Amino acid sequence: MSSSVAGPDCCGGLGNIDFGQADLCVMTRLLGYVDPSEPCFVAAVLAIVFNPLFWNVVARWEQRTRKLSRALGSPHVACYALGGVILALNALRSHWFTQAMRNQPRMDSLDTPTAYQAGLVLLGAGSVLVLSSFSALGFTGTFLGDYFGILKEARVTTFPFNILDNPMYWGSTANYLGWAVMPFTAEIYRQKASQSRKSH
């Protein structure tokens, strides 16, 4: 009996790609704008990798053992404690991300009002997704309450979950991308305002 579900080698997988035909000049140009040895960049990358790894490992450990709930007296207290740690880690990640953006080379092509407006649109859309997700899920739903045995009556299917899987992740990604685009333009306009004050 054969399975009709395609495996990881569907359509030849990565073996079907001729990397010799790839035009790497765009990537080479983009990498010229990143200094991977800069300490804040390294800290930001480590925080970006560590945070979801940490909370997923802790949540799955809790689901298997219930040790955090027992240690803190209840699943709700344990979930709120993990949520607090996640929020603190996210604040730290945001700090290092902001510092890394300030210390990286600037891309002149992003220093335009259009880029700034695109950043605002990304921030707006990202914030709508994050805040509406939080509103639909509540604190325990947002911060892995299901791993603590704190379940909703039914799976959430209202906005934004009715248009997108994982809207909070997509929203936070849009927020970070928006912030990545905006500082370039904001800095240019700060410099322009400073120069015009000096010339008057």
C-alpha positions in Angstrom: 0.0 0.0 0.0 1.5 3.3 -1.0 1.0 6.6 0.7 -0.4 9.5 -1.3 1.2 12.0 1.1 4.4 13.5 -0.5 7.5 13.1 1.6 10.4 15.6 2.0 11.8 14.6 -1.3 8.8 15.8 -3.3 9.7 17.2 -6.7 13.3 16.3 -6.1 13.7 18.4 -3.0 16.8 20.6 -2.8 18.6 18.2 -5.2 16.6 19.8 -8.0 18.1 23.2 -7.5 21.2 24.3 -9.5 23.0 26.6 -7.1 25.5 27.4 -9.9 22.7 29.4 -11.6 21.9 31.5 -8.5 22.7 35.2 -8.7 24.5 35.9 -5.5 25.4 39.5 -6.2 22.3 40.8 -4.4 23.0 38.8 -1.3 26.7 39.8 -1.4 25.6 43.5 -1.6 23.2 43.0 1.3 25.8 41.3 3.4 28.0 44.4 3.0 25.5 46.2 5.2 25.9 43.8 8.1 28.8 43.6 10.5 28.3 40.1 12.1 31.2 40.7 14.5 29.6 43.7 16.2 28.8 42.8 19.8 25.3 44.1 19.8 24.5 42.2 16.6 25.8 39.0 18.2 23.7 39.6 21.3 20.6 40.3 19.2 21.1 37.1 17.2 21.7 35.1 20.4 18.5 36.5 22.0 16.5 35.9 18.8 17.6 32.3 18.8 17.5 31.7 22.6 14.1 33.1 23.4 11.8 30.7 21.5 14.1 27.8 22.3 13.9 28.6 26.0 10.1 29.0 26.2 9.4 26.0 24.1 11.8 23.8 26.1 10.3 25.0 29.4 6.7 24.6 28.3 7.2 21.1 27.0 9.1 20.2 30.1 6.2 21.5 32.1 3.7 19.6 30.0 5.5 16.3 30.6 6.4 16.8 34.3 4.2 19.5 35.8 7.2 20.4 38.1 6.8 24.1 37.5 3.1 24.0 38.5 3.9 22.0 41.6 6.9 24.2 42.6 4.8 27.4 42.3 1.6 26.0 43.7 -0.7 26.1 40.7 -0.7 26.0 36.9 -2.0 29.6 36.7 0.8 30.9 38.8 3.4 28.9 36.9 2.0 30.1 33.6 2.1 33.8 34.8 5.6 33.3 36.0 6.8 31.9 32.6 4.9 34.7 30.9 6.8 37.2 33.0 10.1 35.6 32.1 9.1 35.6 28.4 8.2 39.3 28.6 11.5 40.1 30.3 13.4 38.1 27.6 11.5 39.9 24.9 12.4 43.3 26.4 16.1 42.2 26.4 15.8 41.0 22.8 14.2 44.3 21.7 17.0 46.2 23.5 19.8 44.3 21.7 17.9 44.5 18.4 17.6 48.3 18.7 21.3 48.6 19.7 22.4 46.3 16.8 20.3 48.5 14.3 22.0 51.6 15.6 25.5 50.1 15.3 25.1 48.5 11.8 26.0 50.3 8.6 23.2 52.2 7.0 21.6 51.4 3.6 21.3 54.6 1.7 18.5 53.3 -0.4 16.3 53.0 2.7 16.7 56.7 3.6 13.6 57.8 1.9 10.1 58.9 3.0 8.7 55.9 1.2 10.8 53.5 3.2 9.7 55.4 6.4 6.1 55.1 5.4 6.6 51.4 4.6 8.0 50.9 8.1 5.0 52.6 9.6 2.6 50.4 7.6 4.6 47.3 8.8 4.5 48.5 12.4 0.7 49.2 12.1 -0.1 45.9 10.6 2.2 44.0 13.0 0.7 45.8 16.0 -2.8 45.0 14.9 -1.9 41.3 14.6 -0.1 41.1 17.9 -2.7 43.1 19.9 -5.7 41.3 18.4 -4.0 37.9 19.0 -3.4 38.8 22.6 -7.0 40.0 22.9 -8.4 36.8 21.5 -6.1 34.5 23.5 -5.7 36.3 26.8 -2.6 36.2 28.9 -2.6 32.4 29.6 -3.4 31.7 26.0 -0.6 33.9 24.7 1.9 32.6 27.1 1.6 28.8 26.6 -1.2 28.1 29.0 -2.2 25.0 27.1 1.1 23.4 28.1 0.1 24.1 31.7 -3.3 22.4 31.2 -5.1 25.8 31.0 -7.3 25.3 27.9 -10.0 27.5 26.3 -13.4 26.0 25.6 -12.5 25.7 22.0 -9.7 26.6 19.6 -9.7 30.3 18.8 -10.9 31.0 15.3 -11.8 34.7 15.4 -9.7 37.5 14.0 -6.8 37.3 13.3 -6.7 33.5 13.5 -9.4 33.3 10.8 -7.1 34.9 8.3 -3.6 33.7 9.3 -1.9 30.9 11.2 0.4 32.2 14.0 -0.6 35.9 13.7 1.3 36.9 16.7 4.6 35.6 15.2 3.8 37.3 11.9 2.9 40.5 13.7 6.1 40.6 15.7 8.1 39.9 12.6 6.4 42.8 10.8 7.1 45.0 13.9 10.8 44.2 13.8 11.0 44.7 10.1 9.2 48.0 10.4 11.6 49.1 13.1 14.6 47.9 11.0 13.4 50.1 8.0 12.4 53.2 10.0 15.6 54.2 12.0 17.5 54.9 8.8 15.0 57.5 7.6 14.4 58.9 11.1 18.1 59.5 11.6 18.3 61.3 8.2 15.5 63.6 9.1 17.0 64.2 12.6 20.3 65.2 10.9 18.5 67.4 8.4 16.6 69.2 11.2 19.8 69.7 13.2 21.6 71.1 10.1 18.8 73.5 9.3 18.8 74.8 12.9 22.5 75.4 12.7 22.3 77.2 9.3 19.6 79.6 10.6 
